[in-house]
């Protein structure tokens, strides 16, 4: 179980306490949680297919801007047109499903869906989930592409002011 400070940081990042059993799988350069992994079933038994959750508000905001601009639709179109990309997306989907099963201690109540609860591994709807998966170590070409796009747009992976740390100490 994460420490009280880590739980407080993640709750502030998300604007609420995270649901279910979770753990931090990626830290930012300031040492704060950036991505958490969540078990595929909540305490009440509800299925929870989004295994990797982007918590860093700086990255959430930057990715939101890309989604608002329709970046996810471009990836779906590319997947349909580029067999090599489609193969990488299918491999990432399999890795994601395996990671979710691992987070569920060998059980995956969401086995019929992949990244962000999607049944079709070539459809891209949530860049946040894709980036979170890439930062958690899944070789997801969309998440990797989002990182590259952010860098090309001059957006740093880490915020410049360790805002998550201030949020915890200012309470």
NUMI-333959 format. One line per field, with one value per residue (C-alpha): z negated, y negated, x; residue in three letters. Coordinates in steps of 0.5 Angstrom, whole numbers, plus 2048, in hexadecimal, padded with zeros to 3 digits. Layout:
! NUMI-333959
z: (Z | ...);
y: (Y | ...);
x: (X | ...);
r: (ALA | ...);
! end
This chain:
! NUMI-333959
z: (800 | 802 | 7FC | 7F9 | 7FD | 804 | 803 | 801 | 807 | 80C | 809 | 80A | 811 | 813 | 80F | 80B | 808 | 80D | 80D | 80C | 80B | 80E | 80E | 811 | 817 | 81A | 816 | 819 | 819 | 812 | 80F | 80F | 812 | 819 | 81B | 817 | 818 | 816 | 815 | 81A | 814 | 80F | 808 | 80A | 80F | 815 | 81B | 81C | 823 | 823 | 820 | 820 | 81E | 820 | 819 | 81B | 81C | 820 | 825 | 825 | 827 | 82D | 82F | 82E | 833 | 838 | 837 | 838 | 83F | 841 | 841 | 83F | 845 | 849 | 846 | 847 | 84F | 84F | 84C | 851 | 857 | 854 | 853 | 84F | 84A | 849 | 847 | 842 | 83F | 83F | 83B | 836 | 835 | 833 | 82F | 82B | 82A | 827 | 823 | 821 | 81F | 81B | 817 | 816 | 813 | 819 | 81A | 81F | 81F | 824 | 829 | 82F | 830 | 830 | 82F | 82C | 82D | 834 | 838 | 83E | 83D | 843 | 841 | 83D | 838 | 832 | 833 | 82B | 82A | 830 | 82D | 826 | 829 | 82D | 826 | 823 | 827 | 82D | 834 | 836 | 83D | 83B | 834 | 837 | 83D | 838 | 834 | 83B | 83C | 836 | 836 | 83D | 83B | 835 | 830 | 82A | 827 | 820 | 81E | 81D | 816 | 812 | 811 | 80E | 808 | 806 | 806 | 801 | 7FD | 7FD | 7FA);
y: (800 | 7F9 | 7F5 | 7EF | 7EA | 7EE | 7EF | 7E7 | 7E5 | 7EA | 7E8 | 7E0 | 7E2 | 7E5 | 7E1 | 7E7 | 7ED | 7F3 | 7F8 | 800 | 803 | 7FF | 7FD | 7F8 | 7FB | 7F4 | 7EE | 7E7 | 7E4 | 7E1 | 7E8 | 7E7 | 7EC | 7EC | 7F2 | 7F7 | 7FE | 800 | 807 | 809 | 80A | 805 | 807 | 808 | 80D | 808 | 808 | 803 | 804 | 7FE | 801 | 7FB | 7F4 | 7EE | 7EA | 7E4 | 7DE | 7DB | 7E0 | 7E1 | 7DA | 7DB | 7E1 | 7DE | 7D9 | 7DE | 7E2 | 7DC | 7DB | 7E2 | 7E5 | 7EB | 7EC | 7EB | 7F1 | 7F5 | 7F3 | 7F5 | 7FC | 7FD | 7FB | 7FE | 805 | 804 | 7FF | 804 | 80A | 806 | 803 | 80B | 80D | 807 | 809 | 810 | 80D | 809 | 80F | 813 | 80D | 80C | 813 | 813 | 80D | 811 | 817 | 81B | 81A | 815 | 813 | 80F | 814 | 812 | 80B | 808 | 801 | 7FC | 801 | 802 | 808 | 806 | 806 | 801 | 7FC | 7F6 | 7F2 | 7F1 | 7ED | 7ED | 7F4 | 7F6 | 7F1 | 7F4 | 7FB | 7F8 | 7F5 | 7FB | 7FF | 802 | 801 | 7FD | 7F9 | 7F4 | 7F3 | 7F2 | 7EE | 7E9 | 7E8 | 7E7 | 7E2 | 7DE | 7DE | 7DB | 7D6 | 7D4 | 7D7 | 7DA | 7E1 | 7DE | 7D8 | 7D2 | 7D1 | 7D7 | 7D5 | 7DC | 7DB | 7D4 | 7D7 | 7DC | 7D7 | 7D1 | 7D5);
x: (800 | 803 | 805 | 800 | 804 | 804 | 7FC | 7FB | 7FF | 7FC | 7F5 | 7F7 | 7F9 | 7F3 | 7EE | 7EC | 7EE | 7F0 | 7EB | 7ED | 7F4 | 7FA | 801 | 806 | 809 | 80D | 80F | 811 | 818 | 816 | 814 | 80D | 808 | 807 | 803 | 7FF | 7FD | 7F6 | 7F4 | 7EF | 7E9 | 7E7 | 7E5 | 7DE | 7E0 | 7DE | 7E3 | 7E8 | 7EC | 7F0 | 7F7 | 7FB | 7F9 | 7FC | 7FC | 801 | 7FD | 802 | 802 | 7FA | 7F9 | 7FE | 7FB | 7F4 | 7F6 | 7F8 | 7F2 | 7EE | 7F1 | 7F0 | 7F6 | 7F3 | 7EF | 7F6 | 7F9 | 7F3 | 7F3 | 7FB | 7F9 | 7F4 | 7FA | 800 | 801 | 807 | 804 | 7FE | 802 | 806 | 7FF | 7FD | 803 | 802 | 7FB | 7FD | 803 | 7FD | 7F9 | 7FE | 800 | 7F9 | 7F9 | 7FF | 7FC | 7F6 | 7FA | 7F9 | 7F2 | 7EF | 7E8 | 7E8 | 7EC | 7E7 | 7EA | 7F1 | 7F4 | 7EF | 7E9 | 7E9 | 7E8 | 7EB | 7F3 | 7F3 | 7EE | 7F1 | 7ED | 7F1 | 7F8 | 7F8 | 7F8 | 7FD | 802 | 801 | 802 | 808 | 80B | 80A | 80E | 809 | 80C | 806 | 807 | 802 | 804 | 80B | 808 | 805 | 80C | 80F | 809 | 80A | 811 | 810 | 80B | 810 | 80C | 811 | 80F | 810 | 80D | 812 | 810 | 80F | 808 | 805 | 80A | 807 | 800 | 802 | 806 | 801 | 7FB);
r: (UNK | UNK | UNK | UNK | UNK | UNK | UNK | UNK | UNK | UNK | UNK | UNK | UNK | UNK | UNK | UNK | UNK | UNK | UNK | UNK | UNK | UNK | UNK | UNK | UNK | UNK | UNK | UNK | UNK | UNK | UNK | UNK | UNK | UNK | UNK | UNK | UNK | UNK | UNK | UNK | UNK | UNK | UNK | UNK | UNK | UNK | UNK | UNK | UNK | UNK | UNK | UNK | UNK | UNK | UNK | UNK | UNK | UNK | UNK | UNK | UNK | UNK | UNK | UNK | UNK | UNK | UNK | UNK | UNK | UNK | UNK | UNK | UNK | UNK | UNK | UNK | UNK | UNK | UNK | UNK | UNK | UNK | UNK | UNK | UNK | UNK | UNK | UNK | UNK | UNK | UNK | UNK | UNK | UNK | UNK | UNK | UNK | UNK | UNK | UNK | UNK | UNK | UNK | UNK | UNK | UNK | UNK | UNK | UNK | UNK | UNK | UNK | UNK | UNK | UNK | UNK | UNK | UNK | UNK | UNK | UNK | UNK | UNK | UNK | UNK | UNK | UNK | UNK | UNK | UNK | UNK | UNK | UNK | UNK | UNK | UNK | UNK | UNK | UNK | UNK | UNK | UNK | UNK | UNK | UNK | UNK | UNK | UNK | UNK | UNK | UNK | UNK | UNK | UNK | UNK | UNK | UNK | UNK | UNK | UNK | UNK | UNK | UNK | UNK | UNK | UNK | UNK | UNK | UNK | UNK | UNK);
! end
